[in-house]
């Protein structure tokens, strides 16, 4: 085996180890992000739920962008384009979320969502058990 081929093999093996390491970290973070809201719900900690659900999601997104999309080695303007895209996405969300998250707007009304909310509230009040969840009633 030539020296160049040997170096290429070693370089490729190092890449595989690196990607495997990042994959294992992502897998562990996934498990924590699934278990966190369950544990947070049991102990009644909204902060734990939010940190494990959204905080870990941001860390996972960063790891994927930096290591699998190779943004850490791209030219600087790629980061600027990504940042600009994210800013526009958040501006879009801020602009439409008041309309989407409500049942009424200036020139429209979401009758189906309003009816479903009223039905769910009535069903919850009829059970009177104070449990949260979708459908299963425990005796």
C-alpha positions in Angstrom: 0.0 0.0 0.0 1.4 3.4 -1.0 2.0 6.1 1.6 -0.8 8.3 0.0 -3.3 5.4 0.2 -2.3 4.7 3.8 -2.8 8.4 4.7 -6.2 8.5 2.9 -7.3 5.4 4.9 -6.3 6.9 8.2 -8.0 10.2 7.3 -11.2 8.3 6.3 -11.1 6.3 9.5 -10.8 9.5 11.5 -13.8 11.0 9.8 -15.8 7.8 10.6 -14.8 8.0 14.3 -15.8 11.7 14.3 -19.2 11.2 12.7 -19.9 8.2 15.0 -19.0 10.3 18.1 -21.4 13.0 16.9 -24.1 10.5 16.2 -23.8 8.9 19.7 -24.0 12.4 21.2 -27.1 13.1 19.2 -28.7 9.8 20.2 -28.0 10.5 23.9 -29.5 14.0 23.6 -32.5 12.6 21.8 -33.1 10.2 24.7 -32.7 13.0 27.2 -35.1 15.2 25.2 -37.7 12.4 25.3 -37.2 11.5 28.9 -37.0 15.1 30.1 -40.6 16.1 29.4 -41.8 12.9 31.0 -39.9 13.4 34.2 -40.7 17.2 34.1 -44.4 16.3 33.8 -44.2 13.9 36.7 -42.5 16.3 39.0 -44.5 19.3 37.7 -41.5 21.3 36.4 -42.3 23.3 33.3 -38.7 24.6 33.3 -37.4 21.1 33.0 -39.8 20.3 30.2 -38.9 23.5 28.2 -35.1 23.0 28.7 -35.1 19.4 27.7 -37.6 19.8 24.8 -36.4 23.1 23.2 -32.9 23.7 24.7 -31.6 20.3 23.7 -33.3 20.7 20.2 -31.2 23.8 19.7 -28.0 21.9 20.7 -28.9 19.0 18.4 -29.6 21.5 15.5 -26.2 23.1 16.1 -24.4 19.8 16.1 -26.1 18.7 12.8 -25.4 22.1 11.1 -21.8 22.2 12.3 -20.7 18.6 11.7 -23.0 17.0 9.1 -23.7 20.1 7.0 -20.1 21.2 7.4 -21.0 24.8 8.2 -18.0 25.0 10.6 -15.7 24.8 7.6 -17.7 26.7 5.0 -16.9 30.2 3.9 -18.0 33.0 6.2 -20.9 34.2 4.0 -22.7 30.9 4.3 -23.1 31.6 8.0 -24.4 35.0 7.2 -26.9 33.5 4.7 -28.0 31.0 7.3 -28.4 33.7 10.0 -30.3 36.0 7.6 -32.6 33.1 6.7 -33.3 32.4 10.4 -34.0 36.1 11.1 -36.6 36.1 8.2 -38.1 32.9 9.5 -38.6 34.4 13.0 -40.0 37.6 11.5 -42.5 35.6 9.4 -43.5 33.6 12.5 -43.9 36.8 14.5 -46.0 38.3 11.7 -48.4 35.4 11.2 -48.6 33.8 14.7 -51.1 36.3 16.1 -53.5 35.2 13.3 -52.7 31.5 13.4 -52.9 31.1 17.2 -56.2 32.8 17.6 -59.7 31.8 16.6 -60.5 35.2 15.1 -58.7 37.7 13.0 -59.5 41.1 11.5 -61.4 39.6 8.5 -61.8 35.9 9.3 -62.9 33.4 11.9 -61.7 29.8 12.4 -65.1 28.2 13.2 -63.7 24.6 13.3 -61.0 25.4 15.9 -63.5 27.4 18.0 -66.0 24.4 17.9 -63.3 21.9 18.8 -62.0 24.0 21.7 -65.6 24.3 23.0 -66.1 20.5 22.6 -62.9 19.7 24.5 -63.7 22.1 27.3 -67.2 20.7 27.6 -65.8 17.1 27.6 -63.2 18.0 30.3 -65.9 19.7 32.4 -68.2 16.6 32.1 -65.5 14.3 33.3 -64.5 16.6 36.1 -61.5 14.4 37.0 -58.9 17.0 36.4 -56.8 14.7 34.3 -55.1 15.8 31.2 -54.8 13.7 28.1 -56.4 12.7 24.9 -59.3 10.4 25.4 -58.4 7.7 28.0 -60.5 8.0 31.1 -59.1 6.2 34.1 -61.2 5.0 37.0 
